Amino acid sequence: MSVRYPRPLRPGDRVGVTSPSSGIGDELRARFDVAVSDVRARGYEVVVGHCMDGAGHASAPAVDRAAELVSMMTDPGISAVIPPWGGETAIDLLPLLDWDRLRDADPTWLVGYSDLSTVMTPLTLLTGTATVHGNNLMDTPYRAPEGLLSWLDVVAAPQGRPFTQRPPERHRATGRDDYRTQPEVRAYTLDTVGRWTRLDAEEDVEVEGRLIGGCIETLSNLAGTAYLDVTAFARAQAPDGVLTYVEAAGDDAFAICRNLHGMRLAGFFDAANAVLVGRTSAPDAPSLTQRQAILDALGPLGVPIIADVECGHVPPYLPLVNGARGRVVHTPTRSELTQTLD
């Protein structure tokens, strides 16, 4: 089974919107409408599903969410599927998804991050379908800073042509935009300077491998199951190794340390040539920082560990394609990630 890349989106294609985890409350509907309008402005038709209720933590019963996601992902008339955002319990979809149907259908882009890692990473590992760990729909109106791309740019990228992203070296460290009062906000508030940091050593890094990863808090619950068998994926698709990326959404350093230890013991990092760690605003613990947690759990791997990458819950966002070939360069004066969809 080779990595399957959905074809690049073209004007006139349809983008499906569904909520495999959390839906949209009425108070955020204006922001949702702005985001949908921005996707339409790129020339795409938007199809909004029925699983969108934001009254509780999940948009609909699990069986309905699973059915709608599979329906959109296997509909030949839909070229990409994106949720409004993540949530908490997308894990309940996994035994309900028709994996054979997803594997047999022509590949469709699935885009998202946070709780959507629970579905996207297994989708790549089990079916070979590339997925985009990047912005969610509600983030789409933001203009990507110089050096970065939007998920809309990635799903339209020609297959086989490399694209490179470089960190803007600024991020948002305080506060967040209120979509209720500013539904049309499109400019990031990047109030803090910061660049990628190698945690395990000081030498320059130049390393390649297929990209795979996601949110620590959600993927750690799949460690050791058939849904997160990175070793089998690497054996079939990346015999030269993978570039693993992880990011902490909000758990404190003790929880992140335990989760990463568990993932390492389950073999999640066995094929890693390097580990990219997303910038996080998650809290430290009294005697353990987030960076110390990373080193405590992943230092024994003996591979480069690069932190403060824009692949987490701290804006801005650097979209990563699960399954793509990646090349990372990191020196005191240069940081970049090049991806190739082949």
C-alpha positions as CSV (number, residue, x, y, z in Angstrom):
1,M,0.0,0.0,0.0
2,S,1.5,3.3,-1.1
3,V,0.6,6.7,0.2
4,R,-2.5,7.9,-1.6
5,Y,-2.7,11.7,-2.3
6,P,-6.1,13.2,-3.1
7,R,-5.9,15.2,-6.3
8,P,-5.3,18.9,-6.0
9,L,-8.4,21.0,-5.6
10,R,-9.5,23.1,-8.5
11,P,-12.1,26.0,-8.6
12,G,-15.6,24.4,-8.7
13,D,-14.7,21.6,-6.4
14,R,-16.8,20.9,-3.3
15,V,-15.6,21.1,0.2
16,G,-17.6,19.2,2.9
17,V,-18.0,20.6,6.4
18,T,-18.9,18.3,9.3
19,S,-18.1,18.1,13.0
20,P,-16.7,14.7,13.9
21,S,-16.2,16.0,17.4
22,S,-17.6,19.4,18.6
23,G,-20.1,21.5,16.7
24,I,-20.8,25.2,16.5
25,G,-23.0,27.2,19.0
26,D,-25.3,29.9,17.8
27,E,-23.1,32.6,19.3
28,L,-20.3,31.6,16.9
29,R,-22.4,31.2,13.8
30,A,-21.2,34.6,12.4
31,R,-17.6,33.4,12.5
32,F,-18.5,30.2,10.9
33,D,-20.3,32.0,8.1
34,V,-17.2,34.2,7.5
35,A,-15.0,31.1,7.3
36,V,-17.4,29.4,4.8
37,S,-17.5,32.6,2.7
38,D,-13.7,32.6,2.5
39,V,-13.6,29.1,1.3
40,R,-16.2,30.0,-1.4
41,A,-14.1,33.0,-2.3
42,R,-11.3,30.6,-3.4
43,G,-13.8,29.2,-6.0
44,Y,-15.1,26.2,-4.1
45,E,-18.6,25.1,-3.3
46,V,-19.2,24.4,0.4
47,V,-21.5,21.6,1.6
48,V,-22.4,21.7,5.3
49,G,-23.5,18.5,6.9
50,H,-26.1,17.8,9.6
51,C,-23.7,17.0,12.4
52,M,-23.1,20.6,13.5
53,D,-24.9,21.1,16.8
54,G,-22.8,23.0,19.4
55,A,-25.1,22.6,22.4
56,G,-22.9,19.9,23.9
57,H,-19.4,18.5,23.7
58,A,-20.3,16.4,20.6
59,S,-22.2,17.6,17.5
60,A,-24.4,14.4,17.3
61,P,-24.4,10.8,18.4
62,A,-21.2,9.0,17.5
63,V,-23.0,6.7,15.0
64,D,-24.3,9.8,13.1
65,R,-21.0,11.6,13.2
66,A,-19.2,8.5,11.9
67,A,-21.7,7.9,9.1
68,E,-21.6,11.6,7.9
69,L,-17.8,11.6,7.9
70,V,-17.6,8.4,5.9
71,S,-20.3,9.6,3.5
72,M,-18.4,12.8,2.8
73,M,-15.0,11.1,2.5
74,T,-16.3,8.6,0.0
75,D,-18.5,10.9,-2.0
76,P,-16.8,11.3,-5.4
77,G,-18.3,14.8,-5.6
78,I,-16.5,16.1,-2.5
79,S,-12.8,16.8,-2.8
80,A,-11.9,17.9,0.8
81,V,-13.5,17.6,4.3
82,I,-12.8,20.0,7.1
83,P,-14.3,20.4,10.6
84,P,-15.0,23.8,12.3
85,W,-12.5,22.8,14.9
86,G,-11.6,19.9,17.2
87,G,-13.2,18.9,20.5
88,E,-12.8,16.1,23.1
89,T,-14.2,12.7,22.1
90,A,-13.6,11.9,18.5
91,I,-12.1,8.6,19.7
92,D,-15.6,7.2,19.9
93,L,-15.8,7.3,16.0
94,L,-12.9,4.8,15.4
95,P,-14.8,1.5,15.9
96,L,-17.7,2.9,13.9
97,L,-15.9,4.1,10.8
98,D,-16.1,1.8,7.7
99,W,-12.4,1.4,7.2
100,D,-12.7,-0.8,4.2
101,R,-15.0,1.7,2.4
102,L,-12.5,4.5,3.2
103,R,-9.7,2.4,1.9
104,D,-11.5,1.5,-1.3
105,A,-12.7,4.9,-2.2
106,D,-10.8,7.5,-4.2
107,P,-8.8,9.5,-1.6
108,T,-10.3,12.8,-0.3
109,W,-8.4,15.4,1.7
110,L,-9.3,15.4,5.4
111,V,-8.0,18.6,7.2
112,G,-7.9,19.6,10.9
113,Y,-5.9,19.3,14.1
114,S,-6.3,18.9,17.8
115,D,-9.0,16.2,18.4
116,L,-9.1,15.5,14.7
117,S,-5.7,13.9,15.1
118,T,-7.6,11.0,16.6
119,V,-9.2,10.3,13.2
120,M,-6.7,11.7,10.7
121,T,-3.6,9.9,11.9
122,P,-5.3,6.5,11.9
123,L,-6.7,7.3,8.5
124,T,-3.2,7.7,7.1
125,L,-1.8,4.7,8.9
126,L,-4.6,2.3,8.1
127,T,-5.6,3.4,4.5
128,G,-2.5,5.2,3.2
129,T,-4.5,8.4,2.6
130,A,-2.6,11.6,3.2
131,T,-4.2,14.0,5.6
132,V,-3.5,17.6,6.5
133,H,-2.7,18.6,10.1
134,G,-3.3,22.3,9.8
135,N,-5.8,25.0,10.3
136,N,-9.5,24.1,11.1
137,L,-12.3,25.9,9.3
138,M,-12.7,28.6,12.0
139,D,-9.1,29.5,11.6
140,T,-9.3,29.8,7.8
141,P,-10.0,33.5,7.6
142,Y,-6.6,34.3,9.1
143,R,-4.0,35.4,6.6
144,A,-1.0,33.1,6.8
145,P,2.2,35.1,7.8
146,E,5.0,35.3,5.3
147,G,6.7,31.9,5.1
148,L,3.7,29.8,6.0
149,L,0.8,28.4,4.0
150,S,-2.9,27.9,4.6
151,W,-4.5,24.5,4.3
152,L,-6.2,25.9,1.2
153,D,-2.8,26.3,-0.4
154,V,-1.7,22.8,0.6
155,V,-4.8,20.9,-0.8
156,A,-4.3,22.8,-4.1
157,A,-0.6,22.1,-4.3
158,P,0.5,20.0,-7.4
159,Q,1.5,16.5,-6.5
160,G,5.2,15.9,-6.7
161,R,6.2,19.5,-6.5
162,P,8.0,20.4,-3.3
163,F,6.8,23.3,-1.1
164,T,8.8,24.9,1.7
165,Q,7.6,26.7,4.8
166,R,9.7,28.8,7.1
167,P,8.7,30.1,10.5
168,P,7.8,33.8,10.8
169,E,9.6,33.8,14.2
170,R,6.7,35.5,15.8
171,H,3.7,33.9,17.6
172,R,0.8,34.7,19.9
173,A,1.7,34.2,23.5
174,T,-1.2,36.0,25.2
175,G,-5.0,36.1,24.8
176,R,-7.1,35.0,21.9
177,D,-9.6,36.6,19.5
178,D,-13.2,36.7,20.6
179,Y,-15.2,35.4,17.5
180,R,-18.4,36.5,19.1
181,T,-17.4,40.2,19.0
182,Q,-14.9,40.0,16.1
183,P,-16.3,37.4,13.7
184,E,-14.4,38.8,10.7
185,V,-11.0,39.0,12.3
186,R,-8.4,38.0,9.7
187,A,-5.1,39.4,11.1
188,Y,-3.1,37.3,13.7
189,T,-1.9,39.1,16.8
190,L,1.7,37.8,16.9
191,D,3.0,39.5,20.0
192,T,6.1,37.5,20.8
193,V,9.4,36.7,19.2
194,G,10.5,33.0,19.1
195,R,12.1,30.5,16.8
196,W,12.6,26.8,16.6
197,T,14.9,25.4,19.3
198,R,16.8,22.1,19.3
199,L,16.4,20.6,22.7
200,D,18.8,17.6,22.8
201,A,22.0,19.1,21.3
202,E,23.4,22.2,19.6
203,E,24.5,20.8,16.2
204,D,22.8,21.7,13.0
205,V,20.0,19.4,11.8
206,E,19.3,18.2,8.2
207,V,17.0,15.2,8.2
208,E,14.4,13.6,6.0
209,G,11.5,11.1,6.4
210,R,7.8,10.7,5.9
211,L,5.7,12.9,8.2
212,I,3.3,11.5,10.8
213,G,2.0,12.7,14.1
214,G,-0.6,14.9,15.9
215,C,-1.9,15.9,19.3
216,I,-0.3,14.2,22.3
217,E,-3.4,14.3,24.5
218,T,-5.6,12.5,21.9
219,L,-3.1,10.1,20.2
220,S,-1.7,8.9,23.5
221,N,-5.0,7.1,24.1
222,L,-4.4,5.1,20.9
223,A,-0.9,4.0,21.8
224,G,-0.5,0.2,21.4
225,T,-3.7,-0.2,19.4
226,A,-4.1,-1.1,15.7
227,Y,-5.1,2.5,15.1
228,L,-1.7,3.9,15.8
229,D,0.7,1.3,14.4
230,V,3.4,3.7,13.1
231,T,5.9,0.8,12.9
232,A,3.9,-1.1,10.3
233,F,3.4,2.1,8.3
234,A,7.1,2.9,8.4
235,R,8.0,-0.6,7.3
236,A,5.7,-0.3,4.3
237,Q,6.0,3.3,3.4
238,A,9.1,4.8,5.1
239,P,11.9,2.2,5.3
240,D,14.4,5.1,5.7
241,G,12.5,6.5,8.7
242,V,9.8,9.0,9.5
243,L,9.7,12.6,10.8
244,T,7.4,12.4,13.8
245,Y,5.7,15.5,15.2
246,V,3.7,15.9,18.4
247,E,2.1,18.9,20.2
248,A,0.6,19.5,23.6
249,A,-2.9,21.1,23.6
250,G,-3.2,22.0,27.3
251,D,-2.2,19.3,29.7
252,D,0.4,20.1,32.3
253,A,4.0,18.8,32.0
254,F,3.5,15.8,34.2
255,A,0.6,14.5,32.0
256,I,2.5,15.2,28.8
257,C,5.6,13.4,30.2
258,R,3.5,10.3,31.1
259,N,1.7,10.3,27.7
260,L,5.0,10.6,25.7
261,H,6.6,7.8,27.8
262,G,3.6,5.6,27.0
263,M,3.7,6.4,23.3
264,R,7.4,5.7,23.2
265,L,7.0,2.4,25.0
266,A,4.2,1.5,22.5
267,G,6.6,2.0,19.6
268,F,5.2,5.3,18.2
269,F,8.7,6.8,17.9
270,D,10.6,3.7,16.9
271,A,11.1,4.7,13.3
272,A,11.7,8.4,14.0
273,N,14.7,10.2,12.4
274,A,13.7,13.3,14.3
275,V,10.9,14.6,16.4
276,L,9.2,18.0,15.8
277,V,7.5,19.4,18.8
278,G,4.8,22.1,18.5
279,R,4.9,25.3,20.4
280,T,2.6,25.1,23.4
281,S,1.0,27.3,26.0
282,A,0.3,24.3,28.2
283,P,1.4,24.8,31.8
284,D,4.6,23.6,33.4
285,A,4.4,21.5,36.5
286,P,6.0,22.5,39.8
287,S,9.2,20.5,39.2
288,L,9.0,19.8,35.5
289,T,8.7,22.2,32.5
290,Q,7.1,21.2,29.2
291,R,10.6,21.1,27.5
292,Q,11.9,18.9,30.4
293,A,9.0,16.6,29.9
294,I,9.8,16.2,26.2
295,L,13.5,15.4,27.0
296,D,12.6,13.1,29.8
297,A,10.4,11.0,27.6
298,L,12.0,11.3,24.2
299,G,15.7,12.0,25.0
300,P,16.4,8.2,25.0
301,L,15.5,8.1,21.3
302,G,18.9,9.6,20.4
303,V,17.4,11.6,17.5
304,P,17.2,15.4,17.0
305,I,14.3,17.0,18.9
306,I,13.2,20.4,17.6
307,A,10.7,22.4,19.7
308,D,8.6,25.5,19.1
309,V,7.5,24.4,15.7
310,E,4.2,26.1,14.5
311,C,2.2,22.8,14.4
312,G,0.2,23.1,17.6
313,H,-2.4,25.2,19.4
314,V,-0.4,28.4,19.4
315,P,-1.0,30.6,16.3
316,P,0.2,30.8,13.6
317,Y,-0.1,27.4,11.9
318,L,2.3,25.4,9.7
319,P,0.3,22.7,7.9
320,L,1.8,19.3,7.8
321,V,0.8,16.5,5.5
322,N,0.7,13.1,7.2
323,G,2.4,10.7,4.7
324,A,4.3,13.3,2.8
325,R,8.0,13.2,2.4
326,G,9.6,15.9,4.6
327,R,13.0,17.5,4.9
328,V,13.9,19.6,7.9
329,V,16.8,22.0,8.1
330,H,17.6,23.8,11.3
331,T,20.7,25.9,12.0
332,P,21.3,29.1,14.1
333,T,20.3,31.2,11.1
334,R,17.9,29.0,9.1
335,S,14.8,26.8,9.8
336,E,12.6,25.3,7.2
337,L,10.4,22.3,6.4
338,T,10.0,21.1,2.8
339,Q,7.2,18.7,1.9
340,T,6.8,16.7,-1.2
341,L,3.6,14.8,-2.0
342,D,5.1,11.7,-3.5
